[in-house]
Amino acid sequence: MNHQQQLTAYLHALISELVKNGVEHAVISPGSRSTPISLLLAEQEAINVHVHVDERSAAFFALGIAKASKKPTILVCTSGTAAANYFPAIVEAKISRIPLVVLTADRPHELRDVGAPQAIDQLDLYGKHVKWFMEMSTPDNSPGMIRYAKTVGARAVAMATQHPSGPVHINIPLREPLIPDLDNLEHYRLEEKEKPSIRIETGEFRISDSYFQDLAASLEGKADRKGIIICGEIDKEDFSEKIIHLAEKTGFPIIADPLSQLRSNNAENDLIIDTYDTFLRNEKVKIALKPDLIIRFGSMPISKPLTIFLRENVEAQQIVVDGGSGYRDPNQLTTDMVYCEEGYFCKKLASIISYCSINHYLHKWMDMNELTKKELKQTAKIQEISEAKLFHSLGELIPDDAVLFVGNSMPIRDLDTFFHKQTKKVTIIANRGANGIDGTISTALGVAVIKQPLFLIVGDLTFFHDLNGLILSQLHNLPITILLINNNGGGIFSFLPQVELPRHFELLFGTPLNIEFNHAVEMYKGQYELVEDWHALQMLFQQSDFTEGLRVWELRTNREKNLLEHRQMTEKIQKVLNQQF
């Protein structure tokens, strides 16, 4: 059998096994060395192929698809720096536990470290930022090597999806000629059908009944259970119902991070606390709400005041439940690190603990939440374009069953503060693994492949950082509405100690761009609107068709006024809270 046939049989075996194990999407960046991989993927009817020439943006696009679908997405690129451009998205995928299968084409061994063009050291290129790395052998169609290729495909999917999910990297050295035998693909398909696929079964963590019995026993008989449940980013089917039932049985409030999905469809549930980011800035409130027990699910919450509150309660029993067997505790105060599937933990503990009929401690949390929310609602009276009011108004403006992707820096923090429990179903998504601003547009458009209608809220620096990602909307016919908050610079630094150093503040931290973004939107064939008042924004939401096209609605704000507005609001609320003691 000649080289072309060996190349085709070998790579077809690898790709077919990826498909058989559930992969449905591939994001390909064009290149020469990756030619046979790309062509064979394009010939797979079960694979949705997305092409993007910018590898950095393409990697975040794949991240978004995997994030929304909860299935591994394939990434394909050529050799050299193309693979290096994947790095930021792979870092995000590893920390956020998003499954990716990264296929990098490479020069064969004899062309490495000898000055060959487009050749870099790709072995373990991503280091500890991938769960698994495999350097494949060069193509060979002997029976043993075909089984080897199939095994690599099956293991790649299993490793990417096994808890905690994450990226895996397969480096594939290929010799020229690089054109596969496309004229005889049916022959390879028939051969493949005769060979069994490899199935790798994985399971979920469970712990012994004795742990639950001991925990329940420690709570039984207490007149006032001083416990809280904290839920960070977690997106598991039916988990909301299970954690709410646990809260009902224990009498514990749920401190609901916006990425917990618990603020959606739960407007009337008083157990869900959503203004903690504001009232936990008050020292008297923190003393009154001092817990004995903290049970935390999901990733670390966005709120810094909540993180400080956790750090200050060193005497509390702090249980972290993690079905992915990680160690997410930057405060180093966990007393019980419990490796157990989160839904099972909630259901099991709820099944053996008695109802807490009266809990004065719970009512303290509820009272603080309602009092703070009443004051935060004053945001609605702001007449000029305001970042705070935008997030406060989103619940009324955004359609039901929408997806809201939120950029890092100030937008995600303002969402935490001002976007409260909703009657609507709104799925909130963000890149909170490494908390970077890169690749945000591309990730959001990846989500748009799976979920619609999709809205993205970003600041001007984040928008600028990923302008290349806008082309994905046009290339793949992906509708997206972007609310661009333009305060002409890094607004978050106005809230940090650096603002007290005015001499170099604008140069090093404020970093104004002075960009007219309408030209960029026009370049990518999008519809641009400058929103100058609230009525105009309401009309845009009411009259727009969210099923097609790229729309960018720019809201221009002032960093200094925004800082003053936040400070005045916080000071006023703190005075109201102090009056309760």
C-alpha positions as semicolon CSV with decimal commas, in nm:
position;residue;x (nm);y (nm);z (nm)
1;M;0,000;0,000;0,000
2;N;0,139;0,342;-0,095
3;H;0,195;0,649;0,123
4;Q;-0,134;0,813;0,029
5;Q;-0,332;0,504;0,126
6;Q;-0,143;0,468;0,454
7;L;-0,205;0,836;0,536
8;T;-0,576;0,806;0,461
9;A;-0,640;0,481;0,649
10;Y;-0,452;0,597;0,958
11;L;-0,611;0,942;0,990
12;H;-0,954;0,811;0,893
13;A;-0,932;0,560;1,180
14;L;-0,846;0,839;1,427
15;I;-1,119;1,076;1,307
16;S;-1,386;0,806;1,283
17;E;-1,323;0,709;1,642
18;L;-1,358;1,070;1,756
19;V;-1,695;1,083;1,579
20;K;-1,812;0,748;1,719
21;N;-1,736;0,877;2,067
22;G;-1,965;1,175;2,030
23;V;-1,772;1,463;1,873
24;E;-1,999;1,673;1,650
25;H;-1,809;1,997;1,576
26;A;-1,465;2,079;1,437
27;V;-1,308;2,423;1,405
28;I;-1,038;2,431;1,140
29;S;-0,778;2,696;1,065
30;P;-0,639;2,645;0,712
31;G;-0,281;2,531;0,667
32;S;-0,069;2,305;0,452
33;R;0,063;2,048;0,698
34;S;-0,287;1,988;0,840
35;T;-0,435;1,928;0,491
36;P;-0,519;1,557;0,529
37;I;-0,679;1,607;0,873
38;S;-0,893;1,895;0,748
39;L;-1,003;1,718;0,430
40;L;-1,100;1,398;0,609
41;L;-1,296;1,592;0,869
42;A;-1,479;1,777;0,591
43;E;-1,575;1,439;0,441
44;Q;-1,736;1,329;0,770
45;E;-2,113;1,379;0,742
46;A;-2,153;1,365;1,120
47;I;-1,911;1,655;1,176
48;N;-2,012;2,020;1,153
49;V;-1,705;2,194;1,011
50;H;-1,637;2,560;1,094
51;V;-1,342;2,735;0,926
52;H;-1,169;3,040;1,073
53;V;-0,832;3,176;0,956
54;D;-0,736;3,337;1,289
55;E;-0,615;3,060;1,518
56;R;-0,647;3,257;1,842
57;S;-1,007;3,350;1,764
58;A;-1,079;2,999;1,629
59;A;-0,971;2,840;1,958
60;F;-1,207;3,060;2,159
61;F;-1,482;2,988;1,906
62;A;-1,433;2,615;1,966
63;L;-1,433;2,684;2,340
64;G;-1,775;2,850;2,308
65;I;-1,919;2,558;2,110
66;A;-1,794;2,308;2,368
67;K;-1,910;2,528;2,656
68;A;-2,265;2,544;2,521
69;S;-2,293;2,188;2,390
70;K;-2,110;2,024;2,683
71;K;-1,940;1,802;2,427
72;P;-1,578;1,800;2,303
73;T;-1,500;2,021;2,004
74;I;-1,212;1,943;1,770
75;L;-0,954;2,211;1,690
76;V;-0,726;2,168;1,387
77;C;-0,428;2,377;1,281
78;T;-0,104;2,349;1,090
79;S;0,244;2,335;1,240
80;G;0,443;2,625;1,385
81;T;0,309;2,935;1,558
82;A;-0,045;2,849;1,451
83;A;-0,056;2,603;1,740
84;A;0,088;2,861;1,979
85;N;-0,207;3,090;1,906
86;Y;-0,438;2,833;2,066
87;F;-0,271;2,881;2,403
88;P;-0,501;3,141;2,570
89;A;-0,819;2,946;2,490
90;I;-0,662;2,620;2,607
91;V;-0,570;2,785;2,938
92;E;-0,930;2,901;2,976
93;A;-1,063;2,557;2,883
94;K;-0,846;2,382;3,141
95;I;-0,949;2,605;3,431
96;S;-1,314;2,625;3,321
97;R;-1,329;2,249;3,265
98;I;-1,436;2,269;2,899
99;P;-1,363;1,965;2,675
100;L;-1,151;2,031;2,364
101;V;-0,963;1,789;2,138
102;V;-0,671;1,980;1,988
103;L;-0,518;1,825;1,675
104;T;-0,196;1,998;1,573
105;A;-0,021;1,888;1,254
106;D;0,357;1,875;1,279
107;R;0,669;1,818;1,073
108;P;0,798;1,459;1,084
109;H;1,082;1,387;1,322
110;E;1,359;1,423;1,065
111;L;1,255;1,786;0,996
112;R;1,265;1,899;1,357
113;D;1,540;2,117;1,500
114;V;1,720;2,134;1,164
115;G;1,600;2,472;1,038
116;A;1,300;2,345;0,843
117;P;1,035;2,614;0,781
118;Q;0,730;2,644;1,002
119;A;0,871;2,397;1,251
120;I;0,873;2,458;1,626
121;D;0,892;2,222;1,921
122;Q;0,529;2,114;1,964
123;L;0,590;1,835;2,213
124;D;0,398;1,915;2,532
125;L;0,344;2,260;2,384
126;Y;0,066;2,343;2,630
127;G;0,236;2,190;2,933
128;K;0,008;2,139;3,232
129;H;-0,272;2,334;3,066
130;V;-0,400;2,018;2,895
131;K;-0,522;1,705;3,070
132;W;-0,345;1,469;2,832
133;F;-0,087;1,487;2,554
134;M;-0,015;1,231;2,284
135;E;0,255;1,250;2,018
136;M;0,130;1,012;1,750
137;S;0,355;0,807;1,528
138;T;0,372;0,885;1,158
139;P;0,091;0,727;0,950
140;D;0,098;0,350;0,901
141;N;-0,192;0,128;0,797
142;S;-0,079;-0,201;0,949
143;P;-0,357;-0,360;1,162
144;G;-0,177;-0,281;1,484
145;M;-0,125;0,085;1,393
146;I;-0,488;0,127;1,285
147;R;-0,596;-0,005;1,627
148;Y;-0,348;0,237;1,782
149;A;-0,502;0,534;1,594
150;K;-0,851;0,428;1,702
151;T;-0,736;0,393;2,060
152;V;-0,591;0,746;2,060
153;G;-0,924;0,883;1,933
154;A;-1,127;0,702;2,199
155;R;-0,888;0,799;2,478
156;A;-0,887;1,163;2,367
157;V;-1,265;1,194;2,403
158;A;-1,268;1,000;2,730
159;M;-0,996;1,216;2,880
160;A;-1,156;1,540;2,760
161;T;-1,495;1,452;2,909
162;Q;-1,391;1,268;3,225
163;H;-1,454;1,486;3,532
164;P;-1,313;1,742;3,545
165;S;-1,353;1,800;3,172
166;G;-1,078;1,983;2,987
167;P;-0,858;2,007;2,677
168;V;-0,641;1,730;2,539
169;H;-0,365;1,767;2,278
170;I;-0,275;1,524;1,999
171;N;0,031;1,616;1,793
172;I;0,039;1,445;1,453
173;P;0,364;1,437;1,250
174;L;0,294;1,408;0,877
175;R;0,520;1,356;0,576
176;E;0,454;1,487;0,229
177;P;0,266;1,432;0,004
178;L;-0,026;1,549;0,218
179;I;-0,326;1,481;-0,005
180;P;-0,540;1,187;0,119
181;D;-0,708;0,930;-0,103
182;L;-1,046;1,101;-0,130
183;D;-1,151;0,907;-0,441
184;N;-1,168;0,581;-0,247
185;L;-1,310;0,696;0,087
186;E;-1,595;0,449;0,067
187;H;-1,341;0,169;0,082
188;Y;-1,195;0,305;0,407
189;R;-1,545;0,355;0,548
190;L;-1,642;-0,003;0,475
191;E;-1,325;-0,129;0,635
192;E;-1,391;0,091;0,937
193;K;-1,747;-0,044;0,978
194;E;-1,610;-0,396;1,010
195;K;-1,391;-0,295;1,302
196;P;-1,542;-0,244;1,649
197;S;-1,516;0,101;1,804
198;I;-1,356;0,147;2,142
199;R;-1,589;0,246;2,426
200;I;-1,451;0,394;2,744
201;E;-1,701;0,430;3,028
202;T;-1,648;0,684;3,303
203;G;-1,847;0,744;3,622
204;E;-1,917;1,003;3,888
205;F;-1,780;1,039;4,239
206;R;-1,982;0,915;4,537
207;I;-1,897;0,919;4,907
208;S;-2,005;0,696;5,194
209;D;-2,342;0,730;5,366
210;S;-2,164;0,778;5,697
211;Y;-2,044;1,125;5,592
212;F;-2,399;1,241;5,525
213;Q;-2,524;1,086;5,848
214;D;-2,257;1,263;6,052
215;L;-2,328;1,596;5,881
216;A;-2,703;1,561;5,932
217;A;-2,652;1,465;6,296
218;S;-2,444;1,779;6,356
219;L;-2,737;1,992;6,234
220;E;-3,025;1,808;6,401
221;G;-3,152;1,951;6,724
222;K;-3,009;2,299;6,672
223;A;-3,266;2,566;6,748
224;D;-3,117;2,798;6,486
225;R;-2,911;2,649;6,207
226;K;-2,649;2,906;6,110
227;G;-2,555;2,765;5,775
228;I;-2,533;2,902;5,422
229;I;-2,507;2,746;5,077
230;I;-2,289;2,919;4,819
231;C;-2,328;2,832;4,454
232;G;-2,073;2,954;4,203
233;E;-2,060;2,874;3,831
234;I;-2,214;2,534;3,768
235;D;-2,422;2,417;3,474
236;K;-2,564;2,074;3,540
237;E;-2,903;1,943;3,440
238;D;-3,158;1,949;3,725
239;F;-2,901;2,082;3,971
240;S;-3,105;2,395;4,047
241;E;-3,398;2,186;4,168
242;K;-3,175;1,971;4,387
243;I;-2,990;2,258;4,554
244;I;-3,315;2,447;4,618
245;H;-3,465;2,136;4,778
246;L;-3,156;2,105;4,999
247;A;-3,197;2,469;5,103
248;E;-3,563;2,410;5,186
249;K;-3,478;2,112;5,407
250;T;-3,183;2,269;5,586
251;G;-3,325;2,621;5,614
252;F;-3,006;2,760;5,461
253;P;-3,005;3,061;5,226
254;I;-2,845;3,010;4,883
255;I;-2,589;3,276;4,794
256;A;-2,641;3,261;4,418
257;D;-2,362;3,376;4,189
258;P;-2,506;3,494;3,854
259;L;-2,329;3,204;3,678
260;S;-2,503;2,952;3,905
261;Q;-2,814;2,990;3,683
262;L;-3,019;3,020;4,005
263;R;-3,123;3,379;3,934
264;S;-3,321;3,260;3,634
265;N;-3,686;3,155;3,672
266;N;-3,667;3,208;4,049
267;A;-3,796;3,560;4,110
268;E;-4,028;3,456;4,394
269;N;-3,789;3,225;4,580
270;D;-3,680;3,408;4,897
271;L;-3,420;3,142;4,976
272;I;-3,206;3,272;4,689
273;I;-2,993;3,567;4,796
274;D;-2,875;3,793;4,514
275;T;-2,762;4,129;4,662
276;Y;-2,487;3,994;4,888
277;D;-2,220;4,174;4,684
278;T;-2,355;4,499;4,827
279;F;-2,458;4,421;5,184
280;L;-2,150;4,210;5,264
281;R;-1,946;4,530;5,239
282;N;-2,101;4,633;5,572
283;E;-1,913;4,528;5,887
284;K;-2,223;4,520;6,110
285;V;-2,408;4,304;5,861
286;K;-2,117;4,060;5,839
287;I;-2,113;4,020;6,216
288;A;-2,488;3,956;6,227
289;L;-2,464;3,699;5,947
290;K;-2,163;3,510;6,080
291;P;-2,220;3,139;5,989
292;D;-2,123;2,816;6,163
293;L;-2,139;2,610;5,843
294;I;-2,072;2,694;5,478
295;I;-2,144;2,449;5,195
296;R;-2,007;2,563;4,860
297;F;-2,069;2,427;4,510
298;G;-1,916;2,527;4,177
299;S;-1,627;2,757;4,102
300;M;-1,525;3,049;4,320
301;P;-1,789;3,324;4,318
302;I;-1,734;3,649;4,130
303;S;-1,799;3,876;4,428
304;K;-1,493;4,003;4,615
305;P;-1,697;4,100;4,925
306;L;-1,827;3,742;4,941
307;T;-1,474;3,603;4,907
308;I;-1,359;3,830;5,190
309;F;-1,657;3,716;5,400
310;L;-1,550;3,354;5,351
311;R;-1,192;3,440;5,440
312;E;-1,296;3,616;5,761
313;N;-1,503;3,324;5,893
314;V;-1,209;3,107;5,986
315;E;-1,399;2,926;6,264
316;A;-1,683;2,808;6,041
317;Q;-1,692;2,457;5,901
318;Q;-1,639;2,513;5,528
319;I;-1,739;2,228;5,299
320;V;-1,651;2,242;4,930
321;V;-1,833;1,987;4,714
322;D;-1,653;1,921;4,385
323;G;-1,754;1,643;4,148
324;G;-1,443;1,721;3,944
325;S;-1,198;1,645;4,226
326;G;-1,022;1,979;4,203
327;Y;-0,913;2,210;4,484
328;R;-1,087;2,542;4,432
329;D;-1,018;2,728;4,754
330;P;-0,784;3,029;4,725
331;N;-0,866;3,118;5,087
332;Q;-0,718;2,786;5,208
333;L;-0,996;2,756;5,468
334;T;-1,177;2,443;5,353
335;T;-1,235;2,200;5,637
336;D;-1,405;1,934;5,422
337;M;-1,308;1,889;5,056
338;V;-1,577;1,651;4,935
339;Y;-1,526;1,481;4,599
340;C;-1,882;1,391;4,515
341;E;-2,119;1,464;4,226
342;E;-2,293;1,784;4,333
343;G;-2,650;1,682;4,254
344;Y;-2,609;1,353;4,438
345;F;-2,472;1,535;4,744
346;C;-2,774;1,765;4,757
347;K;-3,024;1,486;4,706
348;K;-2,861;1,253;4,958
349;L;-2,826;1,511;5,237
350;A;-3,179;1,639;5,180
351;S;-3,315;1,285;5,207
352;I;-3,191;1,229;5,562
353;I;-3,213;1,569;5,728
354;S;-3,533;1,697;5,889
355;Y;-3,707;2,017;5,782
356;C;-3,602;2,330;5,963
357;S;-3,938;2,491;6,045
358;I;-3,812;2,817;6,200
359;N;-3,476;2,971;6,128
360;H;-3,416;3,325;6,253
361;Y;-3,070;3,324;6,097
362;L;-3,220;3,256;5,752
363;H;-3,460;3,548;5,796
364;K;-3,169;3,781;5,870
365;W;-3,025;3,700;5,527
366;M;-3,365;3,746;5,365
367;D;-3,421;4,080;5,537
368;M;-3,081;4,214;5,434
369;N;-3,141;4,097;5,079
370;E;-3,479;4,267;5,045
371;L;-3,367;4,587;5,212
372;T;-3,061;4,612;4,985
373;K;-3,261;4,529;4,675
374;K;-3,510;4,803;4,756
375;E;-3,226;5,055;4,760
376;L;-3,060;4,918;4,447
377;K;-3,388;4,961;4,260
378;Q;-3,333;5,336;4,285
379;T;-3,092;5,280;3,996
380;A;-3,397;5,276;3,770
381;K;-3,443;5,650;3,828
382;I;-3,112;5,740;3,663
383;Q;-3,188;5,945;3,352
384;E;-2,860;5,946;3,158
385;I;-2,687;5,643;3,009
386;S;-2,547;5,451;3,304
387;E;-2,362;5,122;3,338
388;A;-2,542;5,039;3,663
389;K;-2,885;5,109;3,515
390;L;-2,810;4,899;3,207
391;F;-2,758;4,587;3,416
392;H;-3,051;4,669;3,641
393;S;-3,277;4,705;3,334
394;L;-3,163;4,390;3,155
395;G;-3,424;4,172;3,320
396;E;-3,702;4,376;3,163
397;L;-3,532;4,429;2,826
398;I;-3,393;4,089;2,736
399;P;-3,634;3,833;2,587
400;D;-3,735;3,517;2,767
401;D;-3,521;3,207;2,707
402;A;-3,225;3,419;2,594
403;V;-2,854;3,357;2,647
404;L;-2,654;3,640;2,800
405;F;-2,275;3,624;2,760
406;V;-2,097;3,873;2,984
407;G;-1,744;4,006;2,942
408;N;-1,493;4,018;3,224
409;S;-1,364;4,321;3,412
410;M;-1,651;4,559;3,508
411;P;-1,945;4,404;3,315
412;I;-1,948;4,074;3,508
413;R;-1,914;4,260;3,839
414;D;-2,196;4,501;3,758
415;L;-2,408;4,203;3,655
416;D;-2,341;4,045;3,995
417;T;-2,450;4,364;4,173
418;F;-2,746;4,483;3,967
419;F;-2,893;4,181;3,783
420;H;-3,127;4,011;4,028
421;K;-3,367;3,716;4,031
422;Q;-3,586;3,697;3,722
423;T;-3,918;3,545;3,622
424;K;-3,766;3,490;3,277
425;K;-3,534;3,209;3,187
426;V;-3,198;3,368;3,107
427;T;-2,882;3,158;3,075
428;I;-2,576;3,355;3,185
429;I;-2,234;3,256;3,051
430;A;-1,884;3,403;3,094
431;N;-1,518;3,303;3,063
432;R;-1,435;3,295;3,433
433;G;-1,156;3,037;3,427
434;A;-0,859;3,268;3,384
435;N;-1,083;3,579;3,390
436;G;-0,917;3,728;3,082
437;I;-1,071;3,971;2,836
438;D;-0,927;3,798;2,528
439;G;-1,143;3,593;2,293
440;T;-1,474;3,707;2,439
441;I;-1,652;3,781;2,110
442;S;-1,526;3,455;1,958
443;T;-1,639;3,250;2,258
444;A;-1,981;3,412;2,253
445;L;-2,022;3,334;1,884
446;G;-1,922;2,975;1,956
447;V;-2,205;2,962;2,209
448;A;-2,432;3,110;1,938
449;V;-2,376;2,797;1,727
450;I;-2,566;2,600;1,992
451;K;-2,790;2,849;2,173
452;Q;-3,008;3,138;2,052
453;P;-3,098;3,420;2,087
454;L;-2,761;3,538;2,211
455;F;-2,666;3,871;2,368
456;L;-2,313;3,980;2,457
457;I;-2,222;4,264;2,693
458;V;-1,861;4,386;2,682
459;G;-1,652;4,693;2,752
460;D;-1,460;4,877;2,483
461;L;-1,120;4,721;2,562
462;T;-1,265;4,369;2,552
463;F;-1,442;4,448;2,226
464;F;-1,123;4,586;2,071
465;H;-0,921;4,288;2,193
466;D;-1,122;4,042;1,982
467;L;-1,242;4,242;1,681
468;N;-1,133;3,957;1,450
469;G;-1,400;3,740;1,611
470;L;-1,678;3,951;1,455
471;I;-1,617;3,788;1,116
472;L;-1,754;3,460;1,255
473;S;-2,105;3,604;1,259
474;Q;-2,093;3,665;0,886
475;L;-1,899;3,350;0,793
476;H;-2,128;3,110;0,975
477;N;-2,454;3,306;0,971
478;L;-2,462;3,344;1,349
479;P;-2,700;3,606;1,493
480;I;-2,563;3,805;1,786
481;T;-2,654;4,131;1,957
482;I;-2,363;4,307;2,128
483;L;-2,415;4,577;2,389
484;L;-2,088;4,768;2,382
485;I;-2,020;4,974;2,695
486;N;-1,768;5,234;2,583
487;N;-1,615;5,430;2,870
488;N;-1,301;5,484;2,661
489;G;-1,060;5,277;2,863
490;G;-1,015;5,035;3,149
491;G;-1,304;5,131;3,374
492;I;-1,227;4,871;3,639
493;F;-0,901;5,045;3,732
494;S;-1,102;5,342;3,856
495;F;-1,221;5,111;4,136
496;L;-0,870;4,989;4,224
497;P;-0,590;5,154;4,430
498;Q;-0,411;5,258;4,110
499;V;-0,660;5,544;4,071
500;E;-0,489;5,718;4,363
501;L;-0,176;5,760;4,147
502;P;-0,295;6,017;3,891
503;R;0,043;6,102;3,738
504;H;0,057;5,792;3,516
505;F;-0,296;5,660;3,560
506;E;-0,434;5,736;3,213
507;L;-0,115;5,623;3,039
508;L;-0,080;5,289;3,217
509;F;-0,430;5,197;3,338
510;G;-0,697;5,424;3,192
511;T;-0,562;5,351;2,841
512;P;-0,821;5,541;2,632
513;L;-0,848;5,408;2,275
514;N;-1,054;5,690;2,117
515;I;-1,194;5,450;1,857
516;E;-1,501;5,506;1,642
517;F;-1,630;5,150;1,656
518;N;-1,899;5,204;1,393
519;H;-1,633;5,169;1,122
520;A;-1,525;4,827;1,253
521;V;-1,884;4,705;1,270
522;E;-1,946;4,824;0,914
523;M;-1,632;4,640;0,797
524;Y;-1,783;4,316;0,925
525;K;-2,120;4,397;0,762
526;G;-2,295;4,449;1,095
527;Q;-2,568;4,691;1,199
528;Y;-2,444;4,966;1,433
529;E;-2,651;5,187;1,663
530;L;-2,531;5,456;1,903
531;V;-2,773;5,445;2,197
532;E;-2,817;5,794;2,340
533;D;-3,113;5,745;2,576
534;W;-3,312;5,469;2,747
535;H;-3,613;5,501;2,521
536;A;-3,393;5,432;2,219
537;L;-3,257;5,117;2,385
538;Q;-3,609;4,997;2,469
539;M;-3,717;5,048;2,109
540;L;-3,418;4,852;1,981
541;F;-3,508;4,557;2,203
542;Q;-3,874;4,573;2,105
543;Q;-3,828;4,615;1,729
544;S;-3,519;4,409;1,648
545;D;-3,517;4,068;1,484
546;F;-3,273;3,862;1,691
547;T;-3,274;3,571;1,448
548;E;-3,031;3,718;1,197
549;G;-2,719;3,928;1,160
550;L;-2,460;4,109;1,369
551;R;-2,587;4,402;1,573
552;V;-2,371;4,628;1,788
553;W;-2,542;4,879;2,016
554;E;-2,292;5,120;2,168
555;L;-2,359;5,293;2,500
556;R;-2,105;5,564;2,579
557;T;-2,039;5,630;2,947
558;N;-1,795;5,832;3,151
559;R;-1,548;5,653;3,378
560;E;-1,534;5,928;3,641
561;K;-1,912;5,963;3,659
562;N;-1,950;5,586;3,676
563;L;-1,711;5,565;3,971
564;L;-1,893;5,848;4,152
565;E;-2,231;5,688;4,084
566;H;-2,119;5,352;4,227
567;R;-1,959;5,514;4,534
568;Q;-2,259;5,731;4,614
569;M;-2,495;5,437;4,580
570;T;-2,278;5,216;4,801
571;E;-2,244;5,485;5,068
572;K;-2,618;5,546;5,075
573;I;-2,696;5,177;5,113
574;Q;-2,437;5,136;5,389
575;K;-2,609;5,412;5,587
576;V;-2,944;5,240;5,548
577;L;-2,795;4,908;5,659
578;N;-2,627;5,066;5,962
579;Q;-2,965;5,193;6,080
580;Q;-3,078;4,832;6,126
581;F;-2,841;4,781;6,418
